[in-house]
């Protein structure tokens, strides 16, 4: 670092606000694009699953290239902020377009529209997400300051995710009704279009605040690798790969559930006002997730290191899924019963989002010591890629579940909105939905536990040793 200037409250708040905006956008896409195109517009679940997976394969090439572009950028505003702003503006536009499919489209035209807009959304999100997270090592001193800012950013990101998770369906129905629509399908269609517009505008405003108030305090000169060299560098940084694999496993597990939970409430839990129960559950879960990042994690951090908290969180999540599976085979007439497993799953997920980002930031120093090059953009581009890969794979699994168990709705009239859709769903379909939502995540989390325990070595003592060795080489 070129100076020892500590981060101001204004800088921290501005950086955190950017995380709120970008994760509002991410959660809207990750949790509702499948529902929007499959359940509201009638696109085949398998077609949507293929689109989501294909987009993630494309990102396998786009994300690393973007990391290299960021590393090569030299402007008077730094190398991160220009791309952060450009990516945000374009992504906000694409987000609105993605949830504003023209009513005249149907069949293959609608499939093509979904594919093009979703791929463009992924490309533009990468343009802003990589520089956002790559900024952390470039304007923090490392150690506690870096961990503190990372924790704050992940907590704020959790707030953004929680806001969208909590209010989306209520906002969609309220906004859709304001357009004068009477059919259920039209209400949701118009509601999603207007809600996406509001989220896109907030996204741009929040990122502008970040770009204005947060500046790089140093620029690390580094040799920018080619795409081939970059992949080889990642493969030689065994700790980065250990974290990346854990992120994939954890996110796949969580996203499978998050993609299917809306179908669970609509077709299994049921009731004419199913989305009210869905919103109540998400409100509770979002609140717990925020508390876990802002309160539970800092509290536990006083008594144990991040590695121990990581293992505790995995155990909590598995326990929550086991309880959820047990409750799914009882009379679930009261949504409050679902708060029990929800507490363990949401609390664990909130803390894990913070911890894995801290772990990934730590591998930057490790890679510098081992490979002689500080690859912030390269390593954090991998985070963006693996999160997208996990969400794409999870959406594909969810789409297969919807196809196999015939879970979809036809456009309903206003009168039909009062019908309990769960009554028309076969018992075998409900069982299949429950098993997909719980058993696959349990298996993924258990594998993540054993993988990480075997591969990850960056304890607090090891990190202090690395920091001292780096200081000695300066």
C-alpha positions as CSV (number, residue, x, y, z in Angstrom):
1,X,0.0,0.0,0.0
2,X,1.1,3.5,-0.7
3,X,-0.3,4.9,2.6
4,X,-1.8,3.9,5.9
5,X,-5.0,5.9,5.5
6,X,-7.9,4.0,7.3
7,X,-11.2,3.7,5.6
8,X,-13.7,6.4,6.5
9,X,-17.3,5.8,7.5
10,X,-18.4,7.4,4.2
11,X,-16.2,5.1,2.1
12,X,-17.4,2.0,4.0
13,X,-21.1,3.1,3.7
14,X,-20.7,3.9,0.0
15,X,-19.0,0.6,-0.8
16,X,-21.7,-1.3,1.1
17,X,-24.5,0.5,-0.7
18,X,-23.1,-0.7,-4.0
19,X,-23.4,-4.3,-2.7
20,X,-27.0,-3.7,-1.8
21,X,-27.8,-2.6,-5.3
22,X,-25.9,-5.3,-7.2
23,X,-27.3,-8.1,-5.0
24,X,-30.9,-6.8,-5.4
25,X,-30.4,-7.2,-9.2
26,X,-28.7,-10.6,-8.8
27,X,-31.4,-12.1,-6.5
28,X,-34.2,-10.9,-8.8
29,X,-32.6,-12.7,-11.7
30,X,-31.4,-15.8,-9.8
31,X,-34.6,-16.5,-8.0
32,X,-37.3,-15.3,-10.4
33,X,-36.2,-15.6,-14.0
34,X,-37.1,-19.3,-14.2
35,X,-40.5,-18.6,-12.5
36,X,-41.2,-15.6,-14.8
37,X,-40.5,-17.4,-18.1
38,X,-41.7,-20.9,-17.1
39,X,-44.7,-20.3,-14.9
40,X,-46.0,-17.0,-16.1
41,X,-45.0,-17.0,-19.8
42,X,-45.2,-20.7,-20.4
43,X,-41.8,-21.5,-21.7
44,X,-40.9,-25.2,-21.3
45,X,-39.0,-25.9,-18.0
46,X,-36.4,-28.0,-19.9
47,X,-35.9,-25.2,-22.4
48,X,-35.3,-22.7,-19.6
49,X,-33.0,-25.1,-17.9
50,X,-30.9,-25.5,-21.0
51,X,-30.8,-21.7,-21.5
52,X,-29.6,-21.1,-17.9
53,X,-26.9,-23.7,-18.2
54,X,-25.7,-22.6,-21.6
55,X,-25.4,-19.0,-20.4
56,X,-23.2,-20.2,-17.5
57,X,-21.0,-22.2,-19.9
58,X,-20.6,-19.0,-22.0
59,X,-19.6,-17.2,-18.8
60,X,-16.8,-19.7,-18.3
61,X,-15.0,-17.9,-21.1
62,X,-16.4,-14.4,-20.5
63,X,-15.5,-14.1,-16.8
64,X,-11.8,-14.8,-17.1
65,X,-11.5,-12.5,-20.1
66,X,-13.2,-9.7,-18.1
67,X,-10.7,-10.3,-15.3
68,X,-7.8,-9.8,-17.7
69,X,-9.5,-6.7,-19.2
70,X,-9.8,-5.1,-15.7
71,X,-6.2,-5.9,-14.8
72,X,-5.0,-4.2,-18.0
73,X,-7.2,-1.1,-17.6
74,X,-5.3,2.1,-16.8
75,X,-7.4,5.3,-16.4
76,X,-7.3,8.5,-14.3
77,X,-10.2,7.0,-12.3
78,X,-8.4,3.7,-11.7
79,X,-8.9,0.3,-13.3
80,X,-12.0,-0.8,-11.3
81,X,-14.5,2.1,-11.2
82,X,-14.9,2.7,-15.0
83,X,-15.9,-1.0,-15.5
84,X,-18.1,-0.9,-12.4
85,X,-20.1,2.0,-13.8
86,X,-20.3,0.7,-17.4
87,X,-21.3,-2.7,-16.3
88,X,-24.0,-1.3,-13.9
89,X,-25.6,0.9,-16.6
90,X,-25.8,-1.8,-19.2
91,X,-26.9,-4.5,-16.7
92,X,-29.7,-2.3,-15.4
93,X,-31.0,-1.9,-19.0
94,X,-30.8,-5.6,-19.8
95,X,-32.5,-6.5,-16.5
96,X,-35.6,-4.4,-17.4
97,X,-35.7,-5.8,-20.9
98,X,-35.4,-9.4,-19.6
99,X,-38.5,-9.0,-17.4
100,X,-40.4,-7.0,-20.1
101,X,-40.9,-9.7,-22.7
102,X,-43.2,-8.4,-25.5
103,X,-46.8,-9.9,-25.2
104,X,-46.7,-10.7,-28.9
105,X,-43.9,-13.2,-28.5
106,X,-44.7,-16.9,-28.0
107,X,-43.2,-20.3,-28.8
108,X,-39.7,-20.3,-30.3
109,X,-39.6,-16.5,-30.4
110,X,-40.1,-16.3,-26.6
111,X,-37.4,-19.0,-26.1
112,X,-35.0,-17.0,-28.2
113,X,-35.8,-13.8,-26.4
114,X,-35.2,-15.4,-23.0
115,X,-31.9,-16.9,-24.2
116,X,-30.5,-13.6,-25.6
117,X,-31.5,-11.4,-22.7
118,X,-30.3,-13.8,-20.1
119,X,-26.9,-14.3,-21.7
120,X,-26.6,-10.5,-22.1
121,X,-27.5,-10.1,-18.4
122,X,-24.7,-12.5,-17.4
123,X,-22.2,-10.7,-19.5
124,X,-23.0,-7.2,-18.2
125,X,-23.3,-8.4,-14.6
126,X,-19.8,-9.8,-14.9
127,X,-18.6,-6.4,-16.1
128,X,-19.5,-4.8,-12.8
129,X,-19.2,-7.7,-10.3
130,X,-15.5,-8.5,-11.0
131,X,-14.2,-4.9,-10.5
132,X,-16.5,-4.5,-7.4
133,X,-15.0,-7.4,-5.5
134,X,-11.5,-6.9,-6.9
135,X,-11.4,-3.4,-5.3
136,X,-11.2,-4.9,-1.8
137,X,-7.5,-5.8,-1.8
138,X,-6.6,-2.7,-3.8
139,X,-7.8,-0.2,-1.1
140,X,-7.5,-2.1,2.1
141,X,-4.4,-3.0,4.2
142,X,-5.3,-6.6,4.6
143,X,-5.9,-8.5,7.8
144,X,-8.7,-7.1,10.0
145,X,-9.4,-4.1,7.8
146,X,-9.9,-6.3,4.8
147,X,-12.0,-8.8,6.7
148,X,-14.0,-6.0,8.2
149,X,-14.8,-4.4,4.8
150,X,-15.5,-7.8,3.3
151,X,-17.9,-8.6,6.1
152,X,-19.6,-5.3,5.7
153,X,-20.0,-5.7,1.9
154,X,-21.3,-9.2,2.2
155,X,-23.7,-8.1,4.9
156,X,-25.0,-5.3,2.7
157,X,-25.2,-7.7,-0.2
158,X,-27.3,-9.9,2.0
159,X,-29.5,-6.9,2.8
160,X,-30.1,-6.4,-1.0
161,X,-30.8,-10.1,-1.5
162,X,-33.2,-10.1,1.5
163,X,-35.1,-7.0,0.3
164,X,-35.8,-8.6,-3.1
165,X,-36.6,-12.0,-1.6
166,X,-39.1,-10.5,0.9
167,X,-41.0,-8.0,-1.2
168,X,-40.9,-9.3,-4.8
169,X,-44.2,-11.2,-4.9
170,X,-46.1,-8.7,-2.9
171,X,-44.7,-5.9,-5.0
172,X,-45.4,-7.8,-8.2
173,X,-49.0,-8.3,-7.4
174,X,-49.5,-4.7,-6.1
175,X,-47.8,-3.1,-9.2
176,X,-49.5,-5.5,-11.6
177,X,-53.0,-4.7,-10.1
178,X,-52.2,-0.9,-10.6
179,X,-52.0,-1.5,-14.3
180,X,-55.6,-2.4,-14.5
181,X,-55.0,-6.1,-15.3
182,X,-57.5,-8.6,-14.1
183,X,-56.1,-12.0,-15.2
184,X,-53.6,-13.5,-12.8
185,X,-51.1,-14.1,-15.5
186,X,-51.3,-10.5,-16.7
187,X,-51.0,-9.1,-13.2
188,X,-47.8,-11.0,-12.5
189,X,-46.4,-10.2,-16.0
190,X,-47.0,-6.5,-15.7
191,X,-45.9,-6.5,-12.1
192,X,-42.5,-8.1,-12.8
193,X,-41.9,-5.5,-15.6
194,X,-42.5,-2.6,-13.3
195,X,-40.7,-4.1,-10.4
196,X,-37.6,-4.8,-12.5
197,X,-37.6,-1.1,-13.6
198,X,-37.6,0.1,-10.0
199,X,-34.8,-2.3,-9.0
200,X,-32.7,-1.3,-12.1
201,X,-33.0,2.4,-11.2
202,X,-32.0,1.8,-7.6
203,X,-29.0,-0.3,-8.8
204,X,-27.7,2.6,-10.9
205,X,-28.1,5.2,-8.2
206,X,-26.3,3.0,-5.6
207,X,-23.4,2.2,-7.8
208,X,-23.0,5.9,-8.7
209,X,-22.6,6.6,-5.0
210,X,-19.9,3.9,-4.7
211,X,-18.0,5.2,-7.7
212,X,-18.0,8.8,-6.5
213,X,-16.9,8.1,-2.9
214,X,-14.6,5.0,-3.1
215,X,-11.2,5.4,-4.6
216,X,-8.3,3.0,-5.0
217,X,-5.6,3.9,-2.6
218,X,-2.9,2.0,-4.5
219,X,-2.5,0.2,-7.8
220,X,-0.6,-3.0,-7.6
221,X,1.6,-3.4,-10.7
222,X,1.4,-6.9,-11.9
223,X,2.1,-9.0,-15.0
224,X,-1.3,-9.5,-16.7
225,X,-1.6,-13.1,-17.8
226,X,-3.2,-14.4,-20.9
227,X,-6.4,-16.5,-20.5
228,X,-4.4,-19.7,-20.7
229,X,-1.8,-18.4,-18.2
230,X,-4.6,-17.3,-15.9
231,X,-6.2,-20.7,-15.7
232,X,-2.8,-22.3,-15.0
233,X,-2.2,-19.7,-12.3
234,X,-5.6,-20.6,-10.7
235,X,-4.8,-24.3,-10.9
236,X,-1.4,-23.6,-9.1
237,X,-3.1,-21.7,-6.3
238,X,-4.5,-24.7,-4.5
239,X,-6.2,-22.6,-1.8
240,X,-8.2,-20.6,-4.4
241,X,-9.4,-23.8,-5.9
242,X,-10.3,-25.2,-2.5
243,X,-12.5,-22.2,-1.9
244,X,-13.9,-22.2,-5.4
245,X,-15.1,-25.8,-5.1
246,X,-16.6,-25.1,-1.7
247,X,-18.5,-22.1,-3.1
248,X,-19.9,-24.2,-6.0
249,X,-21.1,-26.9,-3.7
250,X,-22.6,-24.6,-1.1
251,X,-24.3,-22.3,-3.7
252,X,-25.6,-25.2,-5.7
253,X,-27.3,-26.6,-2.6
254,X,-28.8,-23.3,-1.5
255,X,-29.9,-22.2,-5.0
256,X,-31.7,-25.5,-5.7
257,X,-33.9,-24.7,-2.7
258,X,-34.3,-21.0,-3.5
259,X,-35.4,-21.8,-7.1
260,X,-38.0,-24.3,-5.9
261,X,-39.3,-22.7,-2.7
262,X,-41.8,-20.5,-4.6
263,X,-43.2,-23.7,-6.3
264,X,-43.3,-25.4,-2.9
265,X,-45.6,-22.7,-1.5
266,X,-47.7,-22.5,-4.7
267,X,-48.2,-26.2,-5.4
268,X,-47.5,-28.0,-2.1
269,X,-48.1,-25.8,0.9
270,X,-51.0,-24.3,-1.1
271,X,-53.9,-22.1,-0.1
272,X,-55.6,-19.3,-2.1
273,X,-53.2,-16.7,-0.7
274,X,-50.1,-18.9,-1.0
275,X,-47.9,-15.9,-1.8
276,X,-48.7,-14.3,1.5
277,X,-47.3,-17.4,3.3
278,X,-44.4,-17.3,0.9
279,X,-43.7,-13.6,1.7
280,X,-44.0,-14.2,5.4
281,X,-41.5,-17.1,5.2
282,X,-39.1,-15.0,3.1
283,X,-39.4,-12.1,5.5
284,X,-38.4,-14.2,8.4
285,X,-35.6,-15.9,6.4
286,X,-34.3,-12.5,5.1
287,X,-34.3,-11.1,8.6
288,X,-32.4,-14.1,10.0
289,X,-29.9,-13.9,7.1
290,X,-29.2,-10.2,7.7
291,X,-28.8,-10.8,11.5
292,X,-26.5,-13.7,10.9
293,X,-24.1,-11.5,8.8
294,X,-24.3,-8.4,10.9
295,X,-24.7,-9.9,14.4
296,X,-24.2,-13.7,14.6
297,X,-21.0,-13.8,12.6
298,X,-19.2,-10.9,14.4
299,X,-20.4,-12.4,17.7
300,X,-19.1,-15.9,17.0
301,X,-15.9,-14.4,15.6
302,X,-15.0,-13.2,19.1
303,X,-15.0,-16.8,20.3
304,X,-13.7,-18.8,17.4
305,X,-11.9,-18.3,14.1
306,X,-13.6,-18.2,10.7
307,X,-12.7,-21.8,9.9
308,X,-14.5,-23.1,12.9
309,X,-17.5,-20.9,12.1
310,X,-17.5,-22.3,8.6
311,X,-17.8,-25.9,9.8
312,X,-20.5,-24.9,12.4
313,X,-22.5,-23.2,9.6
314,X,-22.4,-26.3,7.4
315,X,-23.6,-28.4,10.3
316,X,-26.5,-25.9,10.9
317,X,-27.5,-26.0,7.3
318,X,-27.6,-29.8,7.1
319,X,-29.6,-30.0,10.3
320,X,-32.1,-27.4,8.9
321,X,-32.6,-29.4,5.7
322,X,-33.2,-32.6,7.7
323,X,-35.8,-30.9,9.8
324,X,-37.4,-29.4,6.7
325,X,-37.6,-32.8,5.1
326,X,-39.3,-34.2,8.2
327,X,-41.8,-31.4,8.4
328,X,-42.6,-31.8,4.7
329,X,-44.3,-35.1,5.5
330,X,-46.5,-33.7,8.2
331,X,-49.6,-31.5,8.0
332,X,-48.0,-28.1,7.1
333,X,-51.1,-26.0,7.6
334,X,-49.1,-23.5,9.7
335,X,-46.2,-21.6,8.0
336,X,-44.7,-20.8,11.4
337,X,-43.5,-24.5,11.6
338,X,-41.3,-23.8,8.6
339,X,-39.5,-21.1,10.6
340,X,-37.7,-23.8,12.6
341,X,-35.6,-25.3,9.7
342,X,-35.6,-21.8,8.0
343,X,-33.7,-20.4,11.0
344,X,-30.9,-22.9,10.7
345,X,-30.7,-22.7,6.9
346,X,-30.9,-18.9,6.5
347,X,-28.6,-18.2,9.4
348,X,-26.0,-20.6,8.1
349,X,-26.2,-19.3,4.5
350,X,-25.8,-15.7,5.7
351,X,-22.6,-16.4,7.6
352,X,-21.3,-18.6,4.8
353,X,-21.6,-15.8,2.2
354,X,-19.3,-13.7,4.4
355,X,-16.9,-16.4,5.3
356,X,-16.2,-17.8,1.8
357,X,-15.5,-14.2,0.5
358,X,-13.0,-13.7,3.3
359,X,-11.4,-17.0,2.5
360,X,-11.2,-16.0,-1.2
361,X,-9.6,-12.7,-0.4
362,X,-7.0,-14.5,1.8
363,X,-5.9,-16.6,-1.2
364,X,-4.8,-13.4,-3.0
365,X,-1.9,-13.0,-0.5
366,X,-1.2,-16.7,-0.6
367,X,-1.0,-16.6,-4.4
368,X,1.3,-13.6,-4.3
369,X,3.7,-15.5,-2.0
370,X,3.5,-18.7,-3.9
371,X,3.4,-17.5,-7.5
372,X,5.0,-14.1,-7.3
373,X,2.0,-12.3,-8.7
374,X,-1.0,-10.6,-7.1
375,X,-4.0,-11.6,-9.1
376,X,-7.0,-9.8,-7.5
377,X,-9.0,-9.6,-10.7
378,X,-8.2,-13.1,-11.8
379,X,-9.2,-14.7,-8.5
380,X,-12.3,-12.6,-8.0
381,X,-13.4,-13.2,-11.6
382,X,-13.5,-16.9,-10.5
383,X,-15.9,-16.0,-7.7
384,X,-18.3,-14.4,-10.1
385,X,-18.1,-17.4,-12.5
386,X,-18.6,-20.1,-9.9
387,X,-21.6,-18.4,-8.3
388,X,-23.2,-18.1,-11.8
389,X,-22.2,-21.7,-12.6
390,X,-23.9,-22.8,-9.3
391,X,-27.0,-20.8,-10.0
392,X,-27.2,-22.2,-13.6
393,X,-26.7,-25.8,-12.5
394,X,-29.3,-25.3,-9.7
395,X,-31.8,-23.8,-12.1
396,X,-31.3,-26.7,-14.4
397,X,-31.9,-29.2,-11.6
398,X,-35.0,-27.2,-10.6
399,X,-36.3,-27.1,-14.2
400,X,-35.9,-30.9,-14.5
401,X,-37.8,-31.3,-11.2
402,X,-40.6,-29.1,-12.6
403,X,-40.7,-31.0,-15.9
404,X,-40.6,-34.5,-14.3
405,X,-43.2,-33.8,-11.7
406,X,-45.4,-31.7,-13.9
407,X,-45.4,-28.5,-11.8
408,X,-46.7,-25.6,-13.8
409,X,-49.7,-23.3,-14.0
410,X,-51.9,-22.1,-16.8
411,X,-52.9,-18.5,-17.1
412,X,-55.7,-18.0,-14.5
413,X,-58.6,-15.6,-14.4
414,X,-59.1,-13.3,-11.5
415,X,-61.8,-15.7,-10.1
416,X,-59.4,-18.6,-10.4
417,X,-56.9,-16.8,-8.2
418,X,-58.8,-17.9,-5.2
419,X,-58.5,-21.6,-6.1
420,X,-56.0,-23.7,-4.1
421,X,-53.7,-24.9,-6.8
422,X,-52.1,-27.5,-4.5
423,X,-55.3,-29.5,-4.6
424,X,-54.8,-30.4,-8.2
425,X,-51.2,-31.6,-7.8
426,X,-50.5,-35.3,-7.5
427,X,-49.1,-36.6,-4.2
428,X,-46.1,-38.1,-6.0
429,X,-45.3,-34.7,-7.5
430,X,-45.2,-33.1,-4.1
431,X,-43.0,-35.8,-2.7
432,X,-40.6,-35.4,-5.7
433,X,-40.5,-31.7,-5.1
434,X,-39.7,-32.1,-1.4
435,X,-37.0,-34.7,-2.0
436,X,-35.3,-32.5,-4.6
437,X,-35.4,-29.5,-2.3
438,X,-33.7,-31.3,0.6
439,X,-31.8,-34.4,-0.2
440,X,-29.6,-32.9,-3.0
441,X,-28.6,-29.9,-0.8
442,X,-27.8,-32.2,2.1
443,X,-25.5,-34.3,-0.1
444,X,-23.8,-31.1,-1.5
445,X,-23.2,-29.6,1.9
446,X,-21.7,-32.8,3.4
447,X,-19.4,-33.1,0.5
448,X,-18.3,-29.5,0.9
449,X,-17.5,-30.2,4.5
450,X,-15.2,-33.1,3.8
451,X,-13.6,-31.4,0.8
452,X,-12.8,-28.2,2.6
453,X,-11.5,-29.9,5.7
454,X,-9.0,-31.8,3.6
455,X,-7.9,-29.0,1.2
456,X,-8.0,-25.6,3.0
457,X,-4.9,-24.7,5.1
458,X,-5.1,-20.9,5.6
459,X,-5.6,-20.7,9.3
460,X,-5.1,-17.4,11.2
461,X,-1.6,-18.5,12.1
462,X,-0.8,-19.4,8.5
463,X,-2.1,-16.1,7.2
464,X,0.0,-14.1,9.8
465,X,3.0,-16.1,8.6
466,X,2.3,-15.2,5.0
467,X,1.8,-11.6,5.8
468,X,5.1,-11.4,7.6
469,X,6.9,-13.1,4.7
470,X,5.4,-10.7,2.2
471,X,6.5,-7.7,4.3
472,X,10.0,-9.1,4.4
473,X,10.2,-9.3,0.6
474,X,9.1,-5.6,0.1
